[in-house]
Structure formats: C-alpha cells, structure tokens
Amino acid sequence: MRFAYAPDRDGDPDPGEIVWTWVPYEERDGRGKDRPVAIVAAGAAGEFLAVQLTSKAHDGDADHVALGTGDWDASGRPSWARIDRVFRVRTGGMRREGATLDAVRFARLTEALEARYGWR
C-alpha cells in the first residue's frame, strides 16, 4: 500500500477521507466501538490503512497528529490522529463517510506515519 491523497465523495472510502468503522479497544478483548478513522492508504480488493481519531487533546504527544476541526465532528471539536495504532480496514466494515481532510493535513499525517514507521 502507498500513501496517495485521492478523496472522492462517492460513498466509497478513499485516502484522505474520514469514515466511521468499528475500532477495537487496546485491551484486545473483543470489545470496541464505532469511531472515526482517517484513511491513509488503499490496497487491493477494498483494503485500506487507517488511523483512529480522537477529540481528547494530545498536544505535544508524538503518538498523535493534530488535525484541527472538521465536518467529521458534529460538535466542532478539534481532533488528533493516533499514529501508534494503524488498522487494516475493509470497505464492508465502514459505516459512513464523515468528511475529507484537506491535502495539507493529509500530508502532515502521512509524513508523521512515514517518519514513525520508515514507510515510503
């Protein structure tokens, strides 16, 4: 999979979009909840890499990238992308399109992922 900014508000997930999907809790005990994630890369057959968003402030935390506000949060709260947990998600598990990141914020997010994991 490669990072590529390619949002297309067509109802299907694309890199650069925020979608909602089930995200497991860190305890990995089978529990989780529906959360917004940023799609950062597309693969074959409807597979994507995504990172979870949170509205809990994480300024100065290397595991989070500040994204600011967007249409994915109905309350208008700022969001952070959590880059220490990357998920492989499939089209069928995504519930709805929330919004699109602009190219600048997408680049900031993918640059942080590249730096952390050595991806290109």
C-alpha positions as CSV (number, residue, x, y, z in Angstrom):
1,M,0.0,0.0,0.0
2,R,1.1,3.5,-0.7
3,F,0.0,6.9,0.6
4,A,-1.9,8.8,-2.0
5,Y,-4.3,11.6,-1.5
6,A,-7.4,10.6,-3.5
7,P,-10.6,11.7,-1.9
8,D,-13.8,11.3,-4.0
9,R,-17.1,11.9,-2.2
10,D,-18.8,8.9,-3.9
11,G,-19.8,6.9,-0.8
12,D,-16.7,4.7,-1.1
13,P,-13.7,5.2,1.2
14,D,-10.6,6.8,-0.3
15,P,-7.3,8.0,1.1
16,G,-7.8,11.5,2.6
17,E,-11.3,10.8,3.9
18,I,-12.7,10.3,7.4
19,V,-15.0,7.3,7.7
20,W,-16.6,5.6,10.6
21,T,-15.8,1.9,11.4
22,W,-15.5,-0.4,14.4
23,V,-12.2,0.0,16.2
24,P,-11.1,-2.5,18.9
25,Y,-10.1,-1.3,22.3
26,E,-6.4,-1.5,23.2
27,E,-7.1,-4.4,25.6
28,R,-7.9,-6.6,22.6
29,D,-10.6,-8.4,24.5
30,G,-13.1,-8.4,21.6
31,R,-14.7,-5.1,22.7
32,G,-14.6,-1.8,20.7
33,K,-16.8,0.9,19.3
34,D,-17.7,2.8,16.2
35,R,-15.1,5.6,15.7
36,P,-14.0,8.0,13.0
37,V,-10.7,7.0,11.3
38,A,-8.6,8.7,8.6
39,I,-8.0,6.6,5.6
40,V,-4.3,7.0,4.6
41,A,-3.7,4.3,2.0
42,A,-5.6,2.0,-0.3
43,G,-4.7,-1.6,-1.2
44,A,-6.2,-4.3,-3.3
45,A,-9.7,-5.6,-3.1
46,G,-11.2,-2.9,-0.8
47,E,-8.5,-2.9,1.9
48,F,-7.2,0.3,3.5
49,L,-4.9,1.5,6.2
50,A,-6.5,3.9,8.7
51,V,-5.7,5.6,11.9
52,Q,-8.2,6.4,14.6
53,L,-9.2,10.0,15.5
54,T,-9.8,11.3,19.0
55,S,-11.2,14.6,20.3
56,K,-9.2,14.2,23.5
57,A,-6.3,16.8,23.5
58,H,-2.9,15.4,22.8
59,D,-0.8,18.5,22.1
60,G,2.9,17.7,22.1
61,D,2.3,13.9,22.1
62,A,4.5,12.2,19.4
63,D,1.8,9.4,19.1
64,H,-0.8,11.9,17.8
65,V,-1.0,14.4,14.9
66,A,-3.2,17.5,15.4
67,L,-5.8,17.7,12.6
68,G,-7.9,20.6,13.9
69,T,-11.6,20.8,13.3
70,G,-13.6,19.2,10.5
71,D,-17.1,18.0,9.4
72,W,-16.4,14.6,11.0
73,D,-17.1,16.0,14.4
74,A,-20.7,17.4,14.7
75,S,-19.7,19.4,17.8
76,G,-16.8,21.2,16.0
77,R,-14.2,19.8,18.4
78,P,-10.5,19.7,17.3
79,S,-9.2,16.2,16.5
80,W,-6.0,14.3,16.7
81,A,-5.0,11.2,14.7
82,R,-3.4,8.5,16.7
83,I,-0.5,7.1,14.8
84,D,0.7,4.5,17.2
85,R,-2.2,2.2,16.1
86,V,-2.7,1.6,12.4
87,F,-5.6,-0.5,11.3
88,R,-6.3,-2.5,8.2
89,V,-9.9,-2.0,7.4
90,R,-12.2,-3.2,4.6
91,T,-14.9,-1.4,2.7
92,G,-17.7,-3.6,4.1
93,G,-16.9,-2.6,7.6
94,M,-17.1,1.1,7.1
95,R,-20.4,2.7,8.1
96,R,-20.3,6.1,6.6
97,E,-18.2,8.9,5.1
98,G,-17.7,11.7,7.6
99,A,-15.6,14.3,5.7
100,T,-12.5,14.9,3.7
101,L,-9.1,16.1,5.0
102,D,-7.5,18.8,3.0
103,A,-4.2,18.0,1.2
104,V,-2.1,19.9,3.8
105,R,-3.5,17.9,6.8
106,F,-3.3,14.6,4.9
107,A,0.4,15.3,4.1
108,R,1.2,16.2,7.7
109,L,-0.5,12.9,8.8
110,T,1.3,10.7,6.2
111,E,4.7,12.4,6.9
112,A,4.3,11.5,10.6
113,L,3.5,7.9,9.7
114,E,6.5,7.7,7.3
115,A,8.8,9.1,10.0
116,R,7.5,6.8,12.7
117,Y,7.5,3.5,10.6
118,G,10.0,4.2,7.9
119,W,7.3,3.8,5.2
120,R,7.7,5.4,1.8
